[in-house]
Amino acid sequence: MANTPQAEKRIRRNERRAAVNKARLSRIRTHVKKVESAIAAGDKAGAAAALQAAQPELARGVAKGVLHKNTASRKLSRLTKQVSALA
């Protein structure tokens, strides 16, 4: 339990930031899933369009501190590789 006003404020702030970060991470995951479902369906044009939409979301996640730089880079690289492999 918080004993000082500063600690109470920190708890309130942490809860607000956690909600924002959770929403941001959920948004990123949704974009990635759209790419993956288009790849699974074999829709190259749809997958490429979804990848174009997912790329800035991943970059924004890195900039906001929700994702590690290498994690976003790895996800983007793997998705790009899968999209380009579609015939």
Backbone atoms as SQL, in Angstrom:
CREATE TABLE atoms (id INTEGER PRIMARY KEY, chain TEXT, resi INTEGER, resn TEXT, atom TEXT, x REAL, y REAL, z REAL);
INSERT INTO atoms VALUES
  (1, 'A', 1, 'MET', 'N', 0.846, -1.182, 0.000),
  (2, 'A', 1, 'MET', 'CA', 0.000, 0.000, 0.000),
  (3, 'A', 1, 'MET', 'C', 0.891, 1.245, 0.000),
  (4, 'A', 2, 'ALA', 'N', 0.477, 2.241, -0.759),
  (5, 'A', 2, 'ALA', 'CA', 1.257, 3.471, -0.854),
  (6, 'A', 2, 'ALA', 'C', 1.139, 4.286, 0.438),
  (7, 'A', 3, 'ASN', 'N', 2.255, 4.782, 0.904),
  (8, 'A', 3, 'ASN', 'CA', 2.272, 5.544, 2.153),
  (9, 'A', 3, 'ASN', 'C', 2.405, 7.047, 1.942),
  (10, 'A', 4, 'THR', 'N', 2.803, 7.462, 0.747),
  (11, 'A', 4, 'THR', 'CA', 3.012, 8.887, 0.498),
  (12, 'A', 4, 'THR', 'C', 2.159, 9.330, -0.688),
  (13, 'A', 5, 'PRO', 'N', 1.860, 10.613, -0.745),
  (14, 'A', 5, 'PRO', 'CA', 1.106, 11.129, -1.897),
  (15, 'A', 5, 'PRO', 'C', 1.828, 10.858, -3.227),
  (16, 'A', 6, 'GLN', 'N', 3.135, 10.937, -3.182),
  (17, 'A', 6, 'GLN', 'CA', 3.928, 10.688, -4.393),
  (18, 'A', 6, 'GLN', 'C', 3.734, 9.247, -4.874),
  (19, 'A', 7, 'ALA', 'N', 3.739, 8.301, -3.938),
  (20, 'A', 7, 'ALA', 'CA', 3.566, 6.893, -4.290),
  (21, 'A', 7, 'ALA', 'C', 2.161, 6.636, -4.815),
  (22, 'A', 8, 'GLU', 'N', 1.161, 7.312, -4.229),
  (23, 'A', 8, 'GLU', 'CA', -0.220, 7.165, -4.706),
  (24, 'A', 8, 'GLU', 'C', -0.358, 7.680, -6.129),
  (25, 'A', 9, 'LYS', 'N', 0.260, 8.827, -6.384),
  (26, 'A', 9, 'LYS', 'CA', 0.208, 9.404, -7.724),
  (27, 'A', 9, 'LYS', 'C', 0.905, 8.486, -8.727),
  (28, 'A', 10, 'ARG', 'N', 2.028, 7.911, -8.325),
  (29, 'A', 10, 'ARG', 'CA', 2.778, 7.001, -9.204),
  (30, 'A', 10, 'ARG', 'C', 1.918, 5.786, -9.563),
  (31, 'A', 11, 'ILE', 'N', 1.156, 5.276, -8.603),
  (32, 'A', 11, 'ILE', 'CA', 0.275, 4.137, -8.867),
  (33, 'A', 11, 'ILE', 'C', -0.792, 4.518, -9.893),
  (34, 'A', 12, 'ARG', 'N', -1.396, 5.695, -9.709),
  (35, 'A', 12, 'ARG', 'CA', -2.420, 6.161, -10.667),
  (36, 'A', 12, 'ARG', 'C', -1.825, 6.316, -12.059),
  (37, 'A', 13, 'ARG', 'N', -0.639, 6.910, -12.136),
  (38, 'A', 13, 'ARG', 'CA', 0.014, 7.136, -13.425),
  (39, 'A', 13, 'ARG', 'C', 0.358, 5.813, -14.097),
  (40, 'A', 14, 'ASN', 'N', 0.864, 4.859, -13.302),
  (41, 'A', 14, 'ASN', 'CA', 1.233, 3.560, -13.857),
  (42, 'A', 14, 'ASN', 'C', 0.027, 2.831, -14.431),
  (43, 'A', 15, 'GLU', 'N', -1.123, 2.960, -13.762),
  (44, 'A', 15, 'GLU', 'CA', -2.344, 2.316, -14.270),
  (45, 'A', 15, 'GLU', 'C', -2.770, 2.936, -15.598),
  (46, 'A', 16, 'ARG', 'N', -2.687, 4.256, -15.691),
  (47, 'A', 16, 'ARG', 'CA', -3.049, 4.921, -16.958),
  (48, 'A', 16, 'ARG', 'C', -2.109, 4.511, -18.079),
  (49, 'A', 17, 'ARG', 'N', -0.814, 4.494, -17.798),
  (50, 'A', 17, 'ARG', 'CA', 0.173, 4.136, -18.828),
  (51, 'A', 17, 'ARG', 'C', 0.017, 2.679, -19.249),
  (52, 'A', 18, 'ALA', 'N', -0.287, 1.811, -18.288),
  (53, 'A', 18, 'ALA', 'CA', -0.476, 0.387, -18.597),
  (54, 'A', 18, 'ALA', 'C', -1.653, 0.212, -19.549),
  (55, 'A', 19, 'ALA', 'N', -2.728, 0.976, -19.345),
  (56, 'A', 19, 'ALA', 'CA', -3.898, 0.888, -20.224),
  (57, 'A', 19, 'ALA', 'C', -3.551, 1.351, -21.636),
  (58, 'A', 20, 'VAL', 'N', -2.798, 2.427, -21.739),
  (59, 'A', 20, 'VAL', 'CA', -2.394, 2.944, -23.049),
  (60, 'A', 20, 'VAL', 'C', -1.496, 1.946, -23.767),
  (61, 'A', 21, 'ASN', 'N', -0.530, 1.402, -23.027),
  (62, 'A', 21, 'ASN', 'CA', 0.400, 0.448, -23.630),
  (63, 'A', 21, 'ASN', 'C', -0.301, -0.837, -24.045),
  (64, 'A', 22, 'LYS', 'N', -1.273, -1.273, -23.255),
  (65, 'A', 22, 'LYS', 'CA', -2.026, -2.490, -23.593),
  (66, 'A', 22, 'LYS', 'C', -2.805, -2.281, -24.884),
  (67, 'A', 23, 'ALA', 'N', -3.436, -1.127, -25.031),
  (68, 'A', 23, 'ALA', 'CA', -4.187, -0.820, -26.247),
  (69, 'A', 23, 'ALA', 'C', -3.253, -0.756, -27.453),
  (70, 'A', 24, 'ARG', 'N', -2.095, -0.157, -27.268),
  (71, 'A', 24, 'ARG', 'CA', -1.122, -0.016, -28.348),
  (72, 'A', 24, 'ARG', 'C', -0.615, -1.393, -28.797),
  (73, 'A', 25, 'LEU', 'N', -0.307, -2.259, -27.843),
  (74, 'A', 25, 'LEU', 'CA', 0.183, -3.596, -28.155),
  (75, 'A', 25, 'LEU', 'C', -0.895, -4.432, -28.838),
  (76, 'A', 26, 'SER', 'N', -2.127, -4.272, -28.395),
  (77, 'A', 26, 'SER', 'CA', -3.251, -4.978, -29.007),
  (78, 'A', 26, 'SER', 'C', -3.423, -4.552, -30.461),
  (79, 'A', 27, 'ARG', 'N', -3.278, -3.264, -30.717),
  (80, 'A', 27, 'ARG', 'CA', -3.399, -2.731, -32.075),
  (81, 'A', 27, 'ARG', 'C', -2.313, -3.307, -32.979),
  (82, 'A', 28, 'ILE', 'N', -1.096, -3.407, -32.468),
  (83, 'A', 28, 'ILE', 'CA', 0.015, -3.975, -33.235),
  (84, 'A', 28, 'ILE', 'C', -0.267, -5.429, -33.560),
  (85, 'A', 29, 'ARG', 'N', -0.708, -6.189, -32.545),
  (86, 'A', 29, 'ARG', 'CA', -0.996, -7.611, -32.753),
  (87, 'A', 29, 'ARG', 'C', -2.095, -7.814, -33.781),
  (88, 'A', 30, 'THR', 'N', -3.107, -6.944, -33.771),
  (89, 'A', 30, 'THR', 'CA', -4.197, -7.037, -34.742),
  (90, 'A', 30, 'THR', 'C', -3.669, -6.857, -36.162),
  (91, 'A', 31, 'HIS', 'N', -2.803, -5.880, -36.358),
  (92, 'A', 31, 'HIS', 'CA', -2.235, -5.639, -37.687),
  (93, 'A', 31, 'HIS', 'C', -1.396, -6.827, -38.145),
  (94, 'A', 32, 'VAL', 'N', -0.616, -7.401, -37.233),
  (95, 'A', 32, 'VAL', 'CA', 0.217, -8.555, -37.582),
  (96, 'A', 32, 'VAL', 'C', -0.659, -9.750, -37.949),
  (97, 'A', 33, 'LYS', 'N', -1.754, -9.950, -37.200),
  (98, 'A', 33, 'LYS', 'CA', -2.663, -11.063, -37.484),
  (99, 'A', 33, 'LYS', 'C', -3.333, -10.907, -38.844),
  (100, 'A', 34, 'LYS', 'N', -3.622, -9.674, -39.241),
  (101, 'A', 34, 'LYS', 'CA', -4.217, -9.443, -40.563),
  (102, 'A', 34, 'LYS', 'C', -3.263, -9.887, -41.658),
  (103, 'A', 35, 'VAL', 'N', -1.983, -9.608, -41.495),
  (104, 'A', 35, 'VAL', 'CA', -0.977, -10.036, -42.472),
  (105, 'A', 35, 'VAL', 'C', -0.908, -11.556, -42.491),
  (106, 'A', 36, 'GLU', 'N', -0.850, -12.165, -41.316),
  (107, 'A', 36, 'GLU', 'CA', -0.735, -13.618, -41.231),
  (108, 'A', 36, 'GLU', 'C', -1.946, -14.326, -41.821),
  (109, 'A', 37, 'SER', 'N', -3.143, -13.786, -41.616),
  (110, 'A', 37, 'SER', 'CA', -4.336, -14.420, -42.176),
  (111, 'A', 37, 'SER', 'C', -4.377, -14.280, -43.690),
  (112, 'A', 38, 'ALA', 'N', -3.894, -13.159, -44.214),
  (113, 'A', 38, 'ALA', 'CA', -3.827, -12.984, -45.668),
  (114, 'A', 38, 'ALA', 'C', -2.805, -13.946, -46.272),
  (115, 'A', 39, 'ILE', 'N', -1.705, -14.174, -45.572),
  (116, 'A', 39, 'ILE', 'CA', -0.690, -15.127, -46.032),
  (117, 'A', 39, 'ILE', 'C', -1.276, -16.532, -46.042),
  (118, 'A', 40, 'ALA', 'N', -2.006, -16.883, -44.971),
  (119, 'A', 40, 'ALA', 'CA', -2.614, -18.210, -44.873),
  (120, 'A', 40, 'ALA', 'C', -3.639, -18.430, -45.975),
  (121, 'A', 41, 'ALA', 'N', -4.337, -17.361, -46.376),
  (122, 'A', 41, 'ALA', 'CA', -5.340, -17.459, -47.438),
  (123, 'A', 41, 'ALA', 'C', -4.698, -17.463, -48.819),
  (124, 'A', 42, 'GLY', 'N', -3.419, -17.143, -48.891),
  (125, 'A', 42, 'GLY', 'CA', -2.717, -17.112, -50.175),
  (126, 'A', 42, 'GLY', 'C', -2.976, -15.853, -50.984),
  (127, 'A', 43, 'ASP', 'N', -3.458, -14.812, -50.335),
  (128, 'A', 43, 'ASP', 'CA', -3.774, -13.544, -51.000),
  (129, 'A', 43, 'ASP', 'C', -2.553, -12.631, -50.957),
  (130, 'A', 44, 'LYS', 'N', -1.768, -12.643, -52.035),
  (131, 'A', 44, 'LYS', 'CA', -0.517, -11.869, -52.041),
  (132, 'A', 44, 'LYS', 'C', -0.777, -10.366, -51.999),
  (133, 'A', 45, 'ALA', 'N', -1.753, -9.897, -52.780),
  (134, 'A', 45, 'ALA', 'CA', -2.046, -8.458, -52.799),
  (135, 'A', 45, 'ALA', 'C', -2.560, -7.995, -51.438),
  (136, 'A', 46, 'GLY', 'N', -3.449, -8.778, -50.851),
  (137, 'A', 46, 'GLY', 'CA', -3.989, -8.434, -49.532),
  (138, 'A', 46, 'GLY', 'C', -2.923, -8.472, -48.457),
  (139, 'A', 47, 'ALA', 'N', -2.043, -9.466, -48.550),
  (140, 'A', 47, 'ALA', 'CA', -0.966, -9.592, -47.567),
  (141, 'A', 47, 'ALA', 'C', 0.004, -8.417, -47.678),
  (142, 'A', 48, 'ALA', 'N', 0.300, -8.014, -48.915),
  (143, 'A', 48, 'ALA', 'CA', 1.217, -6.891, -49.120),
  (144, 'A', 48, 'ALA', 'C', 0.610, -5.600, -48.576),
  (145, 'A', 49, 'ALA', 'N', -0.693, -5.410, -48.801),
  (146, 'A', 49, 'ALA', 'CA', -1.371, -4.214, -48.299),
  (147, 'A', 49, 'ALA', 'C', -1.404, -4.219, -46.769),
  (148, 'A', 50, 'ALA', 'N', -1.683, -5.376, -46.182),
  (149, 'A', 50, 'ALA', 'CA', -1.726, -5.488, -44.725),
  (150, 'A', 50, 'ALA', 'C', -0.337, -5.263, -44.130),
  (151, 'A', 51, 'LEU', 'N', 0.684, -5.736, -44.837),
  (152, 'A', 51, 'LEU', 'CA', 2.064, -5.534, -44.369),
  (153, 'A', 51, 'LEU', 'C', 2.420, -4.049, -44.388),
  (154, 'A', 52, 'GLN', 'N', 1.983, -3.341, -45.418),
  (155, 'A', 52, 'GLN', 'CA', 2.231, -1.898, -45.504),
  (156, 'A', 52, 'GLN', 'C', 1.567, -1.164, -44.341),
  (157, 'A', 53, 'ALA', 'N', 0.397, -1.672, -43.894),
  (158, 'A', 53, 'ALA', 'CA', -0.294, -1.052, -42.763),
  (159, 'A', 53, 'ALA', 'C', 0.358, -1.433, -41.433),
  (160, 'A', 54, 'ALA', 'N', 0.916, -2.640, -41.358),
  (161, 'A', 54, 'ALA', 'CA', 1.501, -3.121, -40.105),
  (162, 'A', 54, 'ALA', 'C', 2.868, -2.493, -39.829),
  (163, 'A', 55, 'GLN', 'N', 3.586, -2.162, -40.880),
  (164, 'A', 55, 'GLN', 'CA', 4.950, -1.646, -40.719),
  (165, 'A', 55, 'GLN', 'C', 5.010, -0.378, -39.857),
  (166, 'A', 56, 'PRO', 'N', 4.205, 0.650, -40.130),
  (167, 'A', 56, 'PRO', 'CA', 4.272, 1.837, -39.270),
  (168, 'A', 56, 'PRO', 'C', 3.794, 1.572, -37.845),
  (169, 'A', 57, 'GLU', 'N', 2.864, 0.630, -37.677),
  (170, 'A', 57, 'GLU', 'CA', 2.401, 0.295, -36.326),
  (171, 'A', 57, 'GLU', 'C', 3.535, -0.319, -35.511),
  (172, 'A', 58, 'LEU', 'N', 4.309, -1.201, -36.135),
  (173, 'A', 58, 'LEU', 'CA', 5.455, -1.800, -35.446),
  (174, 'A', 58, 'LEU', 'C', 6.484, -0.723, -35.096),
  (175, 'A', 59, 'ALA', 'N', 6.746, 0.168, -36.035),
  (176, 'A', 59, 'ALA', 'CA', 7.717, 1.241, -35.797),
  (177, 'A', 59, 'ALA', 'C', 7.245, 2.163, -34.671),
  (178, 'A', 60, 'ARG', 'N', 5.952, 2.425, -34.633),
  (179, 'A', 60, 'ARG', 'CA', 5.399, 3.279, -33.591),
  (180, 'A', 60, 'ARG', 'C', 5.511, 2.594, -32.226),
  (181, 'A', 61, 'GLY', 'N', 5.311, 1.278, -32.217),
  (182, 'A', 61, 'GLY', 'CA', 5.463, 0.528, -30.970),
  (183, 'A', 61, 'GLY', 'C', 6.874, 0.619, -30.424),
  (184, 'A', 62, 'VAL', 'N', 7.850, 0.599, -31.316),
  (185, 'A', 62, 'VAL', 'CA', 9.248, 0.740, -30.903),
  (186, 'A', 62, 'VAL', 'C', 9.490, 2.144, -30.363),
  (187, 'A', 63, 'ALA', 'N', 8.989, 3.143, -31.079),
  (188, 'A', 63, 'ALA', 'CA', 9.205, 4.533, -30.683),
  (189, 'A', 63, 'ALA', 'C', 8.568, 4.838, -29.323),
  (190, 'A', 64, 'LYS', 'N', 7.437, 4.202, -29.050),
  (191, 'A', 64, 'LYS', 'CA', 6.729, 4.444, -27.790),
  (192, 'A', 64, 'LYS', 'C', 7.211, 3.537, -26.660),
  (193, 'A', 65, 'GLY', 'N', 8.113, 2.618, -26.963),
  (194, 'A', 65, 'GLY', 'CA', 8.682, 1.783, -25.917),
  (195, 'A', 65, 'GLY', 'C', 7.870, 0.554, -25.573),
  (196, 'A', 66, 'VAL', 'N', 6.908, 0.187, -26.414),
  (197, 'A', 66, 'VAL', 'CA', 6.079, -0.984, -26.152),
  (198, 'A', 66, 'VAL', 'C', 6.779, -2.251, -26.634),
  (199, 'A', 67, 'LEU', 'N', 7.504, -2.141, -27.736),
  (200, 'A', 67, 'LEU', 'CA', 8.228, -3.268, -28.314),
  (201, 'A', 67, 'LEU', 'C', 9.720, -2.961, -28.339),
  (202, 'A', 68, 'HIS', 'N', 10.516, -4.000, -28.234),
  (203, 'A', 68, 'HIS', 'CA', 11.957, -3.841, -28.415),
  (204, 'A', 68, 'HIS', 'C', 12.248, -3.695, -29.902),
  (205, 'A', 69, 'LYS', 'N', 13.259, -2.935, -30.217),
  (206, 'A', 69, 'LYS', 'CA', 13.628, -2.664, -31.611),
  (207, 'A', 69, 'LYS', 'C', 13.867, -3.946, -32.391),
  (208, 'A', 70, 'ASN', 'N', 14.606, -4.871, -31.806),
  (209, 'A', 70, 'ASN', 'CA', 14.935, -6.118, -32.503),
  (210, 'A', 70, 'ASN', 'C', 13.710, -7.008, -32.682),
  (211, 'A', 71, 'THR', 'N', 12.779, -6.967, -31.745),
  (212, 'A', 71, 'THR', 'CA', 11.549, -7.753, -31.852),
  (213, 'A', 71, 'THR', 'C', 10.736, -7.284, -33.048),
  (214, 'A', 72, 'ALA', 'N', 10.558, -5.973, -33.171),
  (215, 'A', 72, 'ALA', 'CA', 9.799, -5.421, -34.284),
  (216, 'A', 72, 'ALA', 'C', 10.504, -5.716, -35.599),
  (217, 'A', 73, 'SER', 'N', 11.811, -5.592, -35.621),
  (218, 'A', 73, 'SER', 'CA', 12.586, -5.857, -36.826),
  (219, 'A', 73, 'SER', 'C', 12.446, -7.313, -37.245),
  (220, 'A', 74, 'ARG', 'N', 12.502, -8.214, -36.272),
  (221, 'A', 74, 'ARG', 'CA', 12.376, -9.644, -36.555),
  (222, 'A', 74, 'ARG', 'C', 10.989, -9.977, -37.106),
  (223, 'A', 75, 'LYS', 'N', 9.944, -9.431, -36.488),
  (224, 'A', 75, 'LYS', 'CA', 8.576, -9.679, -36.950),
  (225, 'A', 75, 'LYS', 'C', 8.390, -9.169, -38.376),
  (226, 'A', 76, 'LEU', 'N', 8.876, -7.958, -38.630),
  (227, 'A', 76, 'LEU', 'CA', 8.730, -7.361, -39.950),
  (228, 'A', 76, 'LEU', 'C', 9.496, -8.157, -40.998),
  (229, 'A', 77, 'SER', 'N', 10.697, -8.594, -40.657),
  (230, 'A', 77, 'SER', 'CA', 11.516, -9.366, -41.581),
  (231, 'A', 77, 'SER', 'C', 10.844, -10.685, -41.941),
  (232, 'A', 78, 'ARG', 'N', 10.341, -11.379, -40.931),
  (233, 'A', 78, 'ARG', 'CA', 9.705, -12.680, -41.181),
  (234, 'A', 78, 'ARG', 'C', 8.431, -12.544, -42.000),
  (235, 'A', 79, 'LEU', 'N', 7.631, -11.511, -41.690),
  (236, 'A', 79, 'LEU', 'CA', 6.396, -11.300, -42.445),
  (237, 'A', 79, 'LEU', 'C', 6.710, -10.936, -43.895),
  (238, 'A', 80, 'THR', 'N', 7.696, -10.079, -44.096),
  (239, 'A', 80, 'THR', 'CA', 8.084, -9.674, -45.451),
  (240, 'A', 80, 'THR', 'C', 8.545, -10.878, -46.257),
  (241, 'A', 81, 'LYS', 'N', 9.320, -11.723, -45.619),
  (242, 'A', 81, 'LYS', 'CA', 9.826, -12.928, -46.273),
  (243, 'A', 81, 'LYS', 'C', 8.677, -13.846, -46.682),
  (244, 'A', 82, 'GLN', 'N', 7.688, -13.997, -45.815),
  (245, 'A', 82, 'GLN', 'CA', 6.530, -14.849, -46.113),
  (246, 'A', 82, 'GLN', 'C', 5.681, -14.262, -47.240),
  (247, 'A', 83, 'VAL', 'N', 5.494, -12.949, -47.226),
  (248, 'A', 83, 'VAL', 'CA', 4.694, -12.301, -48.272),
  (249, 'A', 83, 'VAL', 'C', 5.386, -12.434, -49.633),
  (250, 'A', 84, 'SER', 'N', 6.691, -12.226, -49.649),
  (251, 'A', 84, 'SER', 'CA', 7.402, -12.314, -50.930),
  (252, 'A', 84, 'SER', 'C', 7.475, -13.749, -51.448),
  (253, 'A', 85, 'ALA', 'N', 7.329, -14.736, -50.559),
  (254, 'A', 85, 'ALA', 'CA', 7.367, -16.129, -50.975),
  (255, 'A', 85, 'ALA', 'C', 6.055, -16.584, -51.605),
  (256, 'A', 86, 'LEU', 'N', 4.982, -15.801, -51.409),
  (257, 'A', 86, 'LEU', 'CA', 3.697, -16.167, -52.016),
  (258, 'A', 86, 'LEU', 'C', 3.804, -16.060, -53.532),
  (259, 'A', 87, 'ALA', 'N', 3.189, -17.016, -54.202),
  (260, 'A', 87, 'ALA', 'CA', 3.287, -17.031, -55.671),
  (261, 'A', 87, 'ALA', 'C', 2.198, -16.248, -56.349);
